[in-house]
Amino acid sequence: MMMQERTHSDATGAILFDAALSPQVGHEWFAPDYWRERDGLRMQAGGRGGVAIIAAPVGECVLRHYRRGGLVAALLGDRYLWTGADRTRPFQEFRLLAEIARLGLPGPAVVAARYCRRGLFYSADLLTRRIADAQTLAECLVAGRLDAELAEEVGALVARFHRAGIWHADLNAHNVLVTSEQLYLIDFDRGCMRAPAEPWQQANLQRLRRSLLKLGAGRDGEAAFEKAVWQPLLYRYGRTLNP
């Protein structure tokens, strides 16, 4: 199904949505209390403050509210500086996810994005279709399921995105989803399209490596990690990037 991008603007802000999925998307779709009153909400850990799983008319969706991290969070909370609608975090992520879908890459299917503007600042939300029966790569690692075979699949996944020139701003083990059928990359906030180039591709891989080691993938020693996980991952990455 081809995406049909539509925008609804009002005094509150604007909603960018896929009219092929739903002809109308209102502000209530982004309100957890709205879904809670209809027994259509459950919370899930992950990210900054977790995410909400909602039973939307288009199927189960993940509702993510954009939140700042680090020291700036204490000052601005969930507010971002307004520099124009097309430069808002949700609208940029919506369009990147739409491009990912167009390219046939395994990312979350985007439903809608919203910003609410207040003077010089805005707050934002994103709705994507939930990927069912998935575990994060981090959860697989903790459960002892990160072996050479899975590592090779991760390498192939990352290479497919890199070949297409898609840069993930926070490539870590929490943003790789594993299902029985395939792997997915999620959370493309601040991601963008870039001309394929080795420096940023290698920097992306090193970010993933640090994440795996931080989560305990190297508990048997870095040499063991290299042999069991990282070398298989790099091998498949290279074969997929340059077939």
TORTORNU-692461 format. One record per residue: x, y, z of N, C-alpha, C in turn; residue number from 1; residue in three letters. Coordinates in steps of 0.05 Angstrom, whole numbers, plus 5000, padded with zeros to 4 digits. Layout:
# residues N
nX,nY,nZ,caX,caY,caZ,cX,cY,cZ,resi,resn
X,Y,Z,X,Y,Z,X,Y,Z,NUM,ALA
...
# end
This chain:
# residues 243
nX,nY,nZ,caX,caY,caZ,cX,cY,cZ,resi,resn
5017,4976,5000,5000,5000,5000,5018,5025,5000,1,MET
5013,5042,4981,5029,5067,4979,5020,5087,5000,2,MET
5040,5100,5013,5033,5120,5033,5020,5144,5020,3,MET
5000,5156,5034,4987,5180,5025,4991,5201,5048,4,GLN
5012,5217,5045,5018,5237,5066,4998,5259,5066,5,GLU
4987,5264,5091,4968,5286,5095,4976,5301,5120,6,ARG
4969,5327,5120,4974,5344,5144,4949,5357,5153,7,THR
4944,5357,5179,4922,5372,5191,4933,5392,5210,8,HIS
4928,5417,5206,4938,5439,5223,4915,5453,5237,9,SER
4920,5461,5262,4901,5477,5277,4916,5495,5296,10,ASP
4901,5507,5315,4914,5527,5333,4934,5513,5352,11,ALA
4931,5487,5356,4948,5472,5374,4975,5466,5362,12,THR
4974,5458,5336,4999,5450,5322,4991,5437,5296,13,GLY
5004,5414,5290,4998,5400,5265,5003,5370,5269,14,ALA
4988,5354,5253,4990,5325,5252,4997,5317,5224,15,ILE
5018,5302,5221,5026,5291,5195,5019,5261,5196,16,LEU
5003,5251,5177,4994,5223,5179,4992,5210,5152,17,PHE
4990,5183,5153,4986,5167,5129,4957,5162,5124,18,ASP
4945,5176,5105,4916,5174,5100,4909,5147,5088,19,ALA
4929,5132,5078,4924,5105,5068,4917,5086,5091,20,ALA
4926,5092,5115,4920,5076,5139,4894,5086,5153,21,LEU
4891,5112,5155,4868,5124,5167,4862,5151,5154,22,SER
4837,5156,5146,4831,5181,5132,4833,5205,5151,23,PRO
4831,5200,5177,4833,5222,5197,4848,5213,5222,24,GLN
4865,5230,5232,4879,5226,5257,4877,5251,5274,25,VAL
4865,5249,5297,4861,5272,5314,4881,5273,5337,26,GLY
4881,5295,5352,4899,5298,5374,4895,5277,5396,27,HIS
4870,5267,5397,4864,5247,5418,4881,5221,5414,28,GLU
4889,5216,5389,4906,5192,5384,4932,5193,5400,29,TRP
4941,5217,5407,4967,5221,5420,4964,5225,5451,30,PHE
4939,5220,5461,4933,5225,5489,4930,5198,5504,31,ALA
4949,5190,5520,4947,5164,5534,4921,5161,5550,32,PRO
4911,5183,5562,4886,5181,5577,4863,5174,5560,33,ASP
4863,5183,5535,4841,5176,5517,4839,5146,5513,34,TYR
4862,5133,5509,4863,5104,5505,4858,5089,5531,35,TRP
4868,5101,5553,4864,5088,5579,4834,5086,5586,36,ARG
4819,5107,5580,4790,5106,5585,4776,5085,5569,37,GLU
4788,5077,5547,4776,5057,5529,4790,5029,5532,38,ARG
4805,5026,5554,4819,5001,5559,4837,4993,5535,39,ASP
4848,5014,5522,4865,5009,5499,4894,5018,5503,40,GLY
4903,5018,5528,4930,5028,5534,4945,5009,5553,41,LEU
4970,5005,5547,4988,4992,5566,5016,5004,5562,42,ARG
5030,5006,5584,5056,5018,5583,5078,4997,5581,43,MET
5100,5005,5568,5122,4987,5563,5148,5001,5570,44,GLN
5166,4988,5584,5191,5001,5591,5208,5004,5566,45,ALA
5227,5023,5567,5245,5027,5545,5246,5056,5538,46,GLY
5270,5065,5530,5274,5094,5523,5271,5111,5548,47,GLY
5268,5137,5543,5265,5156,5565,5236,5157,5574,48,ARG
5230,5144,5596,5203,5145,5607,5185,5124,5595,49,GLY
5195,5106,5578,5179,5085,5567,5162,5094,5544,50,GLY
5146,5075,5533,5128,5081,5511,5101,5070,5518,51,VAL
5080,5079,5504,5054,5069,5508,5046,5052,5484,52,ALA
5034,5029,5489,5023,5012,5468,4993,5017,5468,53,ILE
4982,5026,5445,4954,5033,5444,4939,5015,5423,54,ILE
4914,5010,5429,4897,4995,5410,4883,5014,5392,55,ALA
4897,5024,5372,4886,5044,5353,4869,5030,5332,56,ALA
4853,5046,5318,4836,5034,5296,4852,5020,5274,57,PRO
4878,5028,5271,4894,5016,5250,4910,4991,5261,58,VAL
4905,4984,5286,4919,4962,5298,4936,4972,5321,59,GLY
4950,4953,5334,4967,4961,5357,4989,4979,5348,60,GLU
4993,5002,5362,5013,5022,5356,5030,5028,5380,61,CYS
5054,5038,5374,5071,5048,5395,5069,5079,5395,62,VAL
5062,5090,5417,5061,5119,5420,5085,5129,5436,63,LEU
5102,5144,5423,5126,5154,5436,5126,5184,5438,64,ARG
5129,5194,5462,5132,5223,5467,5161,5230,5467,65,HIS
5168,5251,5452,5196,5259,5450,5205,5272,5476,66,TYR
5227,5262,5487,5237,5272,5512,5267,5277,5509,67,ARG
5276,5298,5521,5305,5304,5521,5320,5286,5541,68,ARG
5346,5283,5536,5362,5269,5555,5385,5287,5565,69,GLY
5400,5277,5583,5423,5292,5593,5416,5316,5609,70,GLY
5436,5334,5612,5432,5357,5629,5411,5377,5619,71,LEU
5408,5378,5592,5389,5397,5581,5360,5389,5588,72,VAL
5355,5364,5595,5328,5356,5603,5318,5370,5627,73,ALA
5336,5376,5646,5328,5391,5670,5319,5419,5664,74,ALA
5330,5430,5642,5323,5458,5635,5299,5459,5617,75,LEU
5298,5442,5596,5277,5444,5576,5256,5422,5577,76,LEU
5261,5401,5592,5242,5379,5594,5237,5367,5567,77,GLY
5211,5367,5558,5204,5356,5532,5200,5377,5511,78,ASP
5211,5401,5515,5208,5423,5496,5232,5425,5477,79,ARG
5226,5432,5452,5247,5435,5431,5243,5462,5418,80,TYR
5265,5474,5410,5264,5501,5398,5250,5499,5370,81,LEU
5231,5517,5366,5216,5518,5341,5233,5531,5319,82,TRP
5237,5516,5297,5252,5527,5273,5237,5522,5247,83,THR
5211,5514,5250,5195,5509,5226,5184,5481,5227,84,GLY
5160,5477,5216,5146,5451,5217,5162,5428,5205,85,ALA
5174,5433,5182,5188,5411,5169,5214,5404,5183,86,ASP
5223,5420,5201,5248,5414,5216,5242,5403,5244,87,ARG
5217,5398,5251,5210,5387,5277,5219,5357,5277,88,THR
5226,5348,5301,5236,5320,5303,5216,5300,5293,89,ARG
5190,5302,5300,5171,5281,5291,5167,5281,5261,90,PRO
5165,5305,5248,5161,5306,5219,5185,5295,5204,91,PHE
5209,5300,5214,5233,5289,5201,5234,5259,5204,92,GLN
5228,5249,5228,5228,5220,5232,5206,5206,5216,93,GLU
5182,5219,5215,5160,5208,5198,5170,5204,5170,94,PHE
5182,5224,5158,5190,5223,5130,5213,5204,5125,95,ARG
5231,5201,5145,5252,5182,5142,5241,5153,5143,96,LEU
5222,5149,5161,5210,5122,5163,5194,5116,5137,97,LEU
5182,5136,5126,5168,5132,5100,5187,5124,5078,98,ALA
5211,5136,5078,5231,5129,5058,5242,5101,5063,99,GLU
5246,5094,5089,5255,5067,5096,5235,5046,5085,100,ILE
5209,5052,5089,5189,5033,5079,5189,5032,5048,101,ALA
5193,5055,5035,5194,5055,5006,5217,5038,4995,102,ARG
5239,5038,5010,5263,5023,5002,5260,4994,5009,103,LEU
5239,4986,5023,5236,4958,5030,5253,4949,5053,104,GLY
5262,4968,5069,5279,4961,5092,5262,4956,5117,105,LEU
5271,4939,5135,5255,4932,5159,5257,4952,5182,106,PRO
5239,4971,5181,5236,4991,5202,5207,4992,5211,107,GLY
5201,5006,5232,5173,5008,5240,5156,5024,5220,108,PRO
5132,5014,5215,5113,5028,5197,5102,5053,5211,109,ALA
5106,5076,5199,5097,5100,5212,5068,5105,5207,110,VAL
5054,5115,5227,5025,5121,5225,5020,5151,5225,111,VAL
5032,5165,5245,5027,5194,5248,5048,5207,5265,112,ALA
5051,5233,5261,5069,5249,5277,5056,5275,5284,113,ALA
5062,5286,5308,5049,5310,5316,5068,5329,5331,114,ARG
5064,5355,5326,5077,5374,5344,5056,5393,5355,115,TYR
5061,5402,5379,5044,5423,5392,5062,5446,5398,116,CYS
5056,5469,5386,5073,5492,5388,5063,5511,5410,117,ARG
5082,5521,5426,5077,5541,5446,5099,5562,5445,118,ARG
5093,5584,5430,5113,5605,5428,5138,5596,5413,119,GLY
5161,5598,5426,5187,5591,5414,5193,5561,5416,120,LEU
5175,5546,5428,5181,5518,5432,5158,5500,5423,121,PHE
5164,5474,5420,5143,5455,5414,5149,5429,5428,122,TYR
5128,5413,5432,5131,5386,5442,5121,5367,5420,123,SER
5127,5341,5422,5122,5324,5399,5117,5295,5406,124,ALA
5104,5281,5388,5097,5253,5391,5098,5239,5364,125,ASP
5102,5212,5366,5103,5196,5341,5087,5170,5346,126,LEU
5072,5162,5326,5057,5137,5326,5068,5118,5304,127,LEU
5076,5094,5312,5085,5074,5293,5070,5048,5299,128,THR
5068,5031,5278,5056,5005,5282,5074,4988,5300,129,ARG
5062,4974,5319,5077,4957,5337,5087,4932,5322,130,ARG
5113,4925,5326,5124,4901,5315,5119,4878,5335,131,ILE
5102,4859,5328,5093,4839,5347,5114,4818,5353,132,ALA
5113,4807,5377,5129,4784,5385,5159,4789,5380,133,ASP
5168,4812,5388,5196,4820,5385,5210,4823,5411,134,ALA
5236,4818,5411,5253,4823,5433,5275,4842,5423,135,GLN
5286,4858,5441,5308,4875,5433,5333,4857,5433,136,THR
5353,4866,5418,5379,4852,5418,5391,4851,5446,137,LEU
5386,4873,5461,5396,4874,5489,5383,4851,5505,138,ALA
5357,4847,5501,5343,4825,5516,5354,4798,5507,139,GLU
5360,4795,5482,5371,4770,5472,5399,4765,5484,140,CYS
5414,4786,5487,5441,4784,5499,5438,4774,5528,141,LEU
5421,4787,5543,5417,4780,5571,5408,4751,5574,142,VAL
5391,4742,5555,5380,4715,5556,5400,4694,5545,143,ALA
5424,4703,5537,5444,4684,5526,5439,4675,5498,144,GLY
5423,4690,5483,5416,4683,5455,5433,4697,5434,145,ARG
5452,4713,5442,5468,4727,5422,5492,4709,5415,146,LEU
5488,4693,5394,5509,4676,5385,5519,4686,5358,147,ASP
5537,4671,5345,5549,4679,5320,5528,4682,5298,148,ALA
5508,4664,5298,5487,4665,5277,5471,4691,5279,149,GLU
5462,4698,5304,5447,4722,5308,5464,4747,5302,150,LEU
5490,4745,5310,5508,4768,5304,5511,4772,5274,151,ALA
5512,4751,5259,5513,4754,5229,5488,4768,5219,152,GLU
5465,4760,5230,5440,4773,5221,5440,4803,5227,153,GLU
5451,4810,5251,5452,4838,5258,5471,4853,5238,154,VAL
5493,4841,5232,5512,4853,5213,5499,4858,5186,155,GLY
5483,4838,5176,5469,4841,5150,5449,4864,5152,156,ALA
5434,4865,5174,5414,4886,5178,5426,4914,5176,157,LEU
5447,4918,5191,5460,4944,5192,5471,4951,5164,158,VAL
5482,4932,5151,5494,4937,5124,5473,4945,5104,159,ALA
5449,4934,5106,5427,4941,5087,5420,4970,5090,160,ARG
5419,4980,5115,5413,5008,5119,5436,5026,5110,161,PHE
5460,5017,5116,5483,5033,5108,5486,5035,5077,162,HIS
5480,5013,5064,5481,5014,5034,5462,5034,5023,163,ARG
5439,5037,5036,5419,5056,5027,5425,5085,5036,164,ALA
5446,5089,5052,5453,5115,5061,5437,5125,5085,165,GLY
5428,5107,5101,5411,5114,5124,5428,5113,5149,166,ILE
5431,5136,5162,5447,5139,5186,5429,5138,5210,167,TRP
5434,5120,5229,5419,5118,5254,5434,5133,5275,168,HIS
5421,5152,5288,5435,5170,5307,5443,5155,5333,169,ALA
5429,5133,5339,5434,5120,5365,5433,5089,5360,170,ASP
5451,5079,5345,5452,5051,5339,5462,5035,5363,171,LEU
5444,5023,5378,5452,5007,5401,5434,4983,5403,172,ASN
5440,4965,5422,5427,4939,5424,5397,4942,5431,173,ALA
5389,4964,5442,5361,4968,5448,5344,4975,5424,174,HIS
5358,4984,5403,5343,4993,5379,5344,4973,5356,175,ASN
5352,4949,5362,5351,4926,5343,5330,4907,5354,176,VAL
5309,4902,5339,5288,4883,5347,5291,4857,5332,177,LEU
5287,4835,5347,5291,4808,5337,5264,4794,5338,178,VAL
5255,4784,5315,5231,4766,5314,5239,4740,5302,179,THR
5220,4721,5301,5226,4695,5290,5229,4697,5260,180,SER
5219,4718,5247,5220,4721,5218,5243,4739,5208,181,GLU
5248,4761,5222,5269,4779,5213,5276,4799,5235,182,GLN
5297,4815,5230,5306,4835,5248,5297,4863,5238,183,LEU
5294,4881,5257,5286,4909,5250,5304,4929,5264,184,TYR
5307,4952,5252,5319,4975,5266,5296,4994,5274,185,LEU
5296,5005,5298,5275,5023,5307,5288,5048,5318,186,ILE
5271,5068,5324,5278,5093,5336,5298,5109,5319,187,ASP
5286,5122,5299,5303,5138,5280,5302,5168,5286,188,PHE
5297,5175,5311,5298,5203,5319,5326,5214,5313,189,ASP
5328,5236,5299,5352,5250,5290,5368,5235,5269,190,ARG
5356,5212,5259,5369,5198,5237,5366,5214,5211,191,GLY
5381,5207,5191,5379,5221,5165,5391,5205,5143,192,CYS
5386,5214,5118,5398,5202,5095,5426,5216,5090,193,MET
5446,5199,5084,5472,5210,5078,5484,5195,5055,194,ARG
5503,5207,5042,5517,5193,5021,5533,5171,5034,195,ALA
5531,5145,5025,5546,5124,5038,5576,5131,5039,196,PRO
5588,5128,5063,5616,5134,5067,5627,5119,5091,197,ALA
5651,5108,5088,5662,5091,5109,5664,5104,5136,198,GLU
5672,5130,5139,5675,5142,5166,5650,5140,5183,199,PRO
5627,5149,5172,5603,5149,5189,5592,5121,5192,200,TRP
5597,5103,5172,5588,5076,5175,5603,5061,5197,201,GLN
5630,5066,5198,5646,5053,5219,5640,5065,5246,202,GLN
5634,5091,5247,5627,5103,5273,5601,5092,5284,203,ALA
5582,5086,5265,5557,5073,5273,5562,5046,5285,204,ASN
5579,5030,5271,5585,5003,5281,5599,5004,5308,205,LEU
5617,5023,5312,5631,5025,5338,5611,5032,5361,206,GLN
5591,5048,5354,5571,5055,5374,5556,5029,5383,207,ARG
5549,5013,5363,5536,4987,5370,5554,4969,5386,208,LEU
5580,4969,5379,5599,4952,5394,5600,4961,5423,209,ARG
5602,4987,5428,5604,4997,5455,5579,4990,5471,210,ARG
5556,4991,5457,5531,4984,5470,5531,4954,5479,211,SER
5540,4937,5462,5540,4908,5468,5559,4903,5491,212,LEU
5583,4915,5491,5602,4911,5513,5591,4922,5539,213,LEU
5578,4945,5538,5567,4957,5562,5546,4939,5574,214,LYS
5531,4925,5558,5510,4907,5567,5520,4880,5576,215,LEU
5546,4875,5573,5558,4851,5584,5566,4830,5563,216,GLY
5566,4837,5538,5573,4818,5517,5602,4809,5520,217,ALA
5618,4825,5533,5647,4818,5536,5653,4807,5564,218,GLY
5634,4796,5577,5639,4786,5605,5659,4763,5606,219,ARG
5662,4748,5584,5681,4727,5583,5708,4736,5572,220,ASP
5711,4763,5569,5735,4774,5558,5731,4785,5531,221,GLY
5745,4806,5524,5741,4819,5498,5750,4801,5475,222,GLU
5770,4784,5479,5778,4766,5458,5756,4746,5451,223,ALA
5742,4736,5472,5720,4718,5467,5697,4731,5453,224,ALA
5692,4756,5460,5671,4772,5447,5678,4776,5418,225,PHE
5703,4783,5412,5711,4787,5384,5706,4762,5368,226,GLU
5713,4739,5378,5711,4714,5363,5682,4705,5360,227,LYS
5667,4706,5382,5640,4695,5382,5619,4713,5370,228,ALA
5623,4740,5373,5602,4759,5365,5611,4779,5344,229,VAL
5633,4793,5350,5639,4816,5333,5650,4809,5306,230,TRP
5667,4789,5305,5678,4781,5279,5657,4769,5260,231,GLN
5639,4752,5270,5617,4743,5253,5599,4766,5244,232,PRO
5594,4786,5262,5578,4809,5254,5591,4825,5232,233,LEU
5617,4830,5235,5632,4845,5215,5634,4830,5188,234,LEU
5637,4804,5190,5640,4788,5166,5614,4790,5149,235,TYR
5591,4787,5161,5566,4788,5146,5560,4817,5138,236,ARG
5568,4836,5155,5565,4864,5147,5579,4870,5122,237,TYR
5605,4862,5120,5621,4867,5096,5610,4853,5072,238,GLY
5601,4828,5075,5590,4813,5052,5565,4826,5041,239,ARG
5549,4838,5060,5523,4850,5052,5528,4878,5041,240,THR
5546,4892,5052,5552,4920,5043,5564,4920,5015,241,LEU
5582,4900,5010,5595,4899,4984,5592,4870,4973,242,ASN
5569,4863,4963,5564,4836,4955,5581,4828,4930,243,PRO
# end
